[in-house]
Amino acid sequence: MAAYVIYQGDVVDPERYEAYKAQVTPSIAAAGGRYLVRGGAAEALEGDLPCSRTVVVEFPTKQAALEWYWGEDYTAIRKLREGAARATLYVVDGTD
């Protein structure tokens, strides 16, 4: 069953965040993930938008998503995002 990593955040250091984006993209692909949403324009239909940037990445399984997130490669890359954005990141099971 596919799983989805959802990121919602506000960029506070655009230069550092760009460096993060350049490195995170290949790490996602190497782990079998693919972007479904990557910071496109959002419009609130009910309530307020929780942040300025939303990213949704599909992985083939929840285990693949967790291995990517906790893996050495992304752990190092994640340090670039620290201080560059205030964010919430979580994984959600898809439907089968």
N, C-alpha and C positions, 0 to 999 in steps of 0.2 A: 504494500500500500504506500502510495506517495505521501510525503510529509512536506510541510511548508515552513520555512523560516521567515518570520515577519519582523521587519525592522521598522520602527517609527522613531524619528529623531529630528532634532533641530541642529543644524550645523552652526558652530560658533567660531571655527577657524577654517575658512574655506581652502586655504593653501594646503594645510595639513590633511584635510579631508580628501582633497584631490589625490594626494600621494597614497592615501588609504585605498581609494577607489581603484587606482591603477594596479595595486597589488592584490586586492581581494578578488577581482574578476577571474584571473587565472586559477586562483585557489578553489573557487566555487566550481569552475569547469572541471578541474582535476578530480574533484570529489563527486562528480556526476550530477552536479546541480545546474540549474538554468534559471535565469531571471524571467519572471512573469510580469513584474512591475518594478520599475527602477526610477523612482522619484518624479514621475509624471505629474502633471497638473491635477489637483484634486478639488472636488467640490462637495461641500457638506450637504447631505440631503436631510439629515436630522441632527440636531445638536451641533457641536463645534468640532472642527478637525482637531485631532489630538496633537498634531505636530505639523511641521512644514515638509517633511520628507517621509515617504513610505516606500519600502522595498519588500517585494515578495519573491522568494527563491524556492523553486521546487526541487526536491531531492527524491531519488527513487524510493527511499525508505527513511523512517525516522532514525534508524541506526546510522545511515549514511550521513544524515544531517548532524547528528550528535558527534560522530567521528570527525567530521569537518570542523565543527565548532571547537571541540576539545583537542584537536590535533595540533602538532608542533607548528605546522605551517601557519594556520590561522591564528594560533595563540600569539605568534610574533607579529603578524599583521594587525591584529586587534589592538595592539599597543599604539599604533598610529592613530586609531580612531579615538582613543582615550584622550580627552582634552580638546578634541576637534569637534565633538558633537555630544549632545545630551540625548541619550537614546534608551529605548526599550527594545529588547530583542527576545523573541520566543519562538518555539517550534510547535506546530499544530499538525495532528494526524489528518490526512485527507480521507476521502471516502473510498470504499472498495466496491 
